[in-house]
């Protein structure tokens, strides 16, 4: 489910869908805008369509890994509660 398996093609794995989501988050966007952009990207790439539920699972995985965060109504790259690196 997270990684490709014999029964799950690489373009449907949560890692691949999550990577495509991060490509759409170069600027903060709403969940619905991100969903729409992901659908458009996958159509252009001739990738297997994913359901909204699969999209949400990929977002959950990205959030658990600290890659995305929800600030107000916008999805952003990075986590707001992450500690700043010491310099």
C-alpha positions, 0 to 999 in steps of 0.5 A: 500500500505504501510501496508498490507490490505485486498487486499494486502498480508503482503509480498507485503506491502512496509514496508515488501519489504523495510525491505527486502531491508535493509537486503540486504544493510549490505554493500553499493551496487548498485541499480541493485545489490540490486534489484537482491539480493531482487529477489533472497531472495524473491524466496528463501522465496517463497514470491510473486514476486514484480515488479521493480516499486514496488521495487523503491516505497519501496526505495523511502519510505525508503529514505523519512524515512531517512533509505537509501541514494544514495551516488554516485552509491551506496545505503547505510543505513542511510542518509548523511545529517542527523545530528550527535547525540550529545554526 
